[in-house]
Structure formats: C-alpha cells, structure tokens
C-alpha cells in the first residue's frame, strides 16, 4: 500500500508546519492556502484525507463576529462538501475545547468528558461548534469525519496562551504563579502531532481530546518554561485571598491561571 495523499489547509501555521516537518516522508502532502485559493478551485484528484487547520482563532483581536463564521463555519462547509463530492474519504477537523465554554473552574474541580454538555460562548467557539455540526451531517459510508478538540498546546515556538506566559518569564524576575492546587489538561505539540497522525492513519472517526497523560498546575507550567529557557526565576504563591480578589476583578484571568480545567477523552 502506497503513501496516503494528504491535503493540509493552514499548512504554514504552527501546527501545520510542524506536522509537515515531522511527517513529510510518510505522506504525499498537498499544502493549501485558503486565503489565496477557494475550495471550489482546488484539485482533489487522488486526495485521501484533508487535515483542515485553517481558522480564524480567538487570539486575533478586532475580528468582527461574522468573520469567525465566514472562515470557521462556512469555509469548512464548502471545503468538506466539495471534498465529499470529489471522493475524498476522510476529513480531519481541528476544533477547540472552548466549545465547553469555560476558562476553568475556580471554586471546585470538574473533569470535562465527551459527555459533558457543550456551551460555546465566544464567536470563535460558536463558529467551531457550528462547523462540527455541519461535518457530522456530511458523514456517510464513503466520508469519514474526525474532530479534534485540543486543550492548550505547548512546545517550542508555540503561540497563544503559552507564548504569553513565556513573555512574562522574559520580563519579570518574580512571578505570582507558585500555586500548585489547580489542574490543567494540556498537550505538547509532539503529542498532538502523533495523535493527529494516528487518527489519519487509522481513519478513526469521532471526537477526540488529544492530551498529555499528566495534568499540570500553573506552577508546573512555569517551571517547564524555566527549564526550556534555562532561566532561574522566583515563583511566589499567591494567597487564596489574593486569588479571590483577582477573580472578582478579572474572573476570566483568574479562572485561566488559577482555576482547574481537566479533560478526559478517547483512551486509544
């Protein structure tokens, strides 16, 4: 059996470029830019699987709400519908854990599973959830759909929330992140790529939460950054009263940094 032909949208992004570098010898890779090319104009000849990474993400400030649905929902619908018509067998879609609608649980710990009710709150999360619903409606015997909902991703040159923490490490000698009570599910970029590759190779359908085996506290995350940057910094533990005060002033910030957000998903 020969190599699979894999079309990757958003191929120049962080996940796409890392996937191509790691698995370039295992697939016939067709990188696609959906900014320059419309789904209707792509050549799907011989394509076995589409890895759809292109998205308007929540870190992009200033984007109007309808733009999220235009890119994350409607563009996904067009791409998947045409791919199905052209005989592509497998569609792998990157969604988000934001479809559960929480930054973290502050007063109590709760483990989110695939059975937990969804509650997308932001335009980003809603647009991704709508895309999931559309994709599930396209499933057939000849068109398989796999949906990944990654938690916070970390690793070398990783953007997003991890990058913000790294920037704080660069500029502040003392950081108020010595708290180790909370638990956050995260995923290293290498683990995320391996899980994605496994799903592509097996053509396994369903919804997946790619994750590390062990959850981490905010303290664990910062100590990891210290090791990666070979820097020595001072971590102080913010007292419970200080965390509660921050939660009153900036609830989302407090929940993201000091709250617990644990996920349990597919064990295969």
BELFENMO-V173113 format. One record per backbone hydrogen bond with DSSP energy under -0.5 kcal/mol. CO is the residue of the C=O (numbers start at 1). NH is the residue of the N-H. E is the energy in kcal/mol with one decimal. If there is no record, write none. Layout:
co=CO nh=NH e=E
co=CO nh=NH e=E
This chain:
co=4 nh=6 e=-0.6
co=4 nh=28 e=-2.9
co=5 nh=7 e=-0.5
co=5 nh=48 e=-2.1
co=5 nh=49 e=-1.8
co=6 nh=30 e=-3.0
co=7 nh=9 e=-0.5
co=7 nh=51 e=-3.2
co=8 nh=11 e=-0.5
co=8 nh=32 e=-2.8
co=9 nh=53 e=-1.1
co=10 nh=13 e=-1.6
co=13 nh=17 e=-2.8
co=14 nh=18 e=-1.6
co=15 nh=19 e=-2.5
co=16 nh=20 e=-2.4
co=17 nh=21 e=-2.0
co=18 nh=22 e=-2.0
co=19 nh=23 e=-2.6
co=20 nh=24 e=-1.1
co=23 nh=26 e=-1.6
co=23 nh=27 e=-0.9
co=26 nh=4 e=-0.6
co=27 nh=29 e=-1.0
co=28 nh=6 e=-2.4
co=29 nh=31 e=-0.6
co=30 nh=8 e=-2.2
co=32 nh=10 e=-1.2
co=32 nh=11 e=-0.9
co=32 nh=34 e=-0.6
co=33 nh=37 e=-1.7
co=38 nh=41 e=-1.7
co=39 nh=42 e=-1.1
co=42 nh=44 e=-0.7
co=44 nh=47 e=-2.0
co=48 nh=89 e=-0.9
co=48 nh=90 e=-1.5
co=49 nh=7 e=-2.6
co=50 nh=52 e=-0.8
co=50 nh=92 e=-3.3
co=51 nh=9 e=-2.1
co=51 nh=53 e=-1.0
co=52 nh=94 e=-1.7
co=55 nh=57 e=-0.7
co=57 nh=60 e=-1.6
co=59 nh=61 e=-1.2
co=60 nh=63 e=-1.1
co=64 nh=67 e=-1.2
co=64 nh=68 e=-0.9
co=65 nh=68 e=-0.7
co=65 nh=69 e=-1.1
co=66 nh=70 e=-2.1
co=67 nh=71 e=-2.3
co=68 nh=72 e=-2.8
co=68 nh=73 e=-0.6
co=69 nh=73 e=-0.8
co=69 nh=74 e=-3.1
co=70 nh=75 e=-1.1
co=73 nh=77 e=-2.4
co=74 nh=78 e=-2.5
co=75 nh=79 e=-2.4
co=76 nh=80 e=-2.8
co=77 nh=81 e=-2.6
co=78 nh=82 e=-2.2
co=79 nh=83 e=-2.4
co=80 nh=84 e=-2.4
co=81 nh=85 e=-1.9
co=82 nh=86 e=-2.1
co=83 nh=88 e=-2.6
co=84 nh=87 e=-1.0
co=89 nh=144 e=-3.4
co=90 nh=50 e=-2.1
co=91 nh=93 e=-0.6
co=91 nh=146 e=-2.6
co=92 nh=52 e=-3.1
co=93 nh=95 e=-0.8
co=93 nh=148 e=-2.8
co=96 nh=99 e=-1.3
co=97 nh=100 e=-2.0
co=98 nh=101 e=-1.6
co=98 nh=121 e=-0.5
co=99 nh=119 e=-2.2
co=104 nh=106 e=-0.6
co=105 nh=260 e=-2.5
co=110 nh=112 e=-0.6
co=110 nh=262 e=-0.9
co=112 nh=264 e=-2.6
co=113 nh=116 e=-1.6
co=122 nh=126 e=-3.0
co=123 nh=127 e=-2.4
co=124 nh=128 e=-1.8
co=125 nh=129 e=-2.5
co=126 nh=130 e=-2.6
co=127 nh=131 e=-1.6
co=128 nh=132 e=-2.2
co=129 nh=133 e=-2.2
co=130 nh=134 e=-2.1
co=131 nh=135 e=-2.6
co=132 nh=136 e=-2.5
co=133 nh=137 e=-1.3
co=134 nh=138 e=-0.5
co=135 nh=138 e=-1.3
co=135 nh=139 e=-0.6
co=136 nh=139 e=-0.6
co=140 nh=143 e=-1.0
co=143 nh=140 e=-2.0
co=144 nh=91 e=-2.5
co=145 nh=206 e=-1.8
co=146 nh=93 e=-3.1
co=147 nh=208 e=-2.8
co=148 nh=95 e=-3.5
co=150 nh=97 e=-1.2
co=152 nh=187 e=-2.3
co=154 nh=189 e=-2.5
co=155 nh=158 e=-1.9
co=159 nh=162 e=-0.6
co=160 nh=164 e=-1.5
co=161 nh=165 e=-1.8
co=162 nh=166 e=-2.1
co=163 nh=167 e=-2.1
co=164 nh=168 e=-1.7
co=165 nh=169 e=-2.0
co=166 nh=170 e=-1.6
co=167 nh=171 e=-1.2
co=168 nh=172 e=-2.4
co=173 nh=234 e=-2.2
co=175 nh=177 e=-1.3
co=175 nh=236 e=-2.6
co=179 nh=219 e=-1.4
co=183 nh=261 e=-2.7
co=184 nh=186 e=-0.5
co=184 nh=216 e=-2.8
co=185 nh=152 e=-0.7
co=186 nh=212 e=-2.6
co=187 nh=154 e=-2.0
co=188 nh=192 e=-2.6
co=189 nh=193 e=-2.5
co=190 nh=194 e=-2.3
co=191 nh=195 e=-2.5
co=192 nh=196 e=-2.3
co=193 nh=197 e=-2.7
co=194 nh=198 e=-2.4
co=195 nh=199 e=-2.1
co=196 nh=200 e=-2.2
co=197 nh=201 e=-2.8
co=198 nh=202 e=-2.4
co=199 nh=203 e=-1.4
co=199 nh=204 e=-1.0
co=206 nh=147 e=-3.0
co=208 nh=149 e=-2.9
co=208 nh=210 e=-0.6
co=210 nh=151 e=-0.7
co=216 nh=184 e=-3.0
co=217 nh=221 e=-2.2
co=218 nh=222 e=-2.1
co=219 nh=223 e=-2.4
co=220 nh=224 e=-2.0
co=221 nh=225 e=-2.0
co=222 nh=226 e=-2.4
co=223 nh=227 e=-2.0
co=224 nh=228 e=-2.4
co=225 nh=229 e=-2.3
co=226 nh=230 e=-0.8
co=226 nh=231 e=-2.2
co=231 nh=233 e=-0.6
co=233 nh=235 e=-0.5
co=234 nh=175 e=-2.9
co=234 nh=236 e=-0.5
co=236 nh=178 e=-2.5
co=236 nh=238 e=-0.7
co=239 nh=242 e=-0.6
co=239 nh=243 e=-2.2
co=240 nh=244 e=-2.6
co=241 nh=245 e=-2.0
co=242 nh=246 e=-2.3
co=243 nh=247 e=-2.2
co=244 nh=248 e=-1.6
co=245 nh=249 e=-1.9
co=246 nh=250 e=-3.9
co=250 nh=254 e=-2.5
co=251 nh=255 e=-2.6
co=252 nh=256 e=-2.2
co=253 nh=257 e=-2.2
co=254 nh=258 e=-2.9
co=254 nh=259 e=-0.7
co=255 nh=259 e=-0.8
co=260 nh=105 e=-3.4
co=261 nh=185 e=-2.5
co=262 nh=112 e=-3.1
co=264 nh=114 e=-0.5
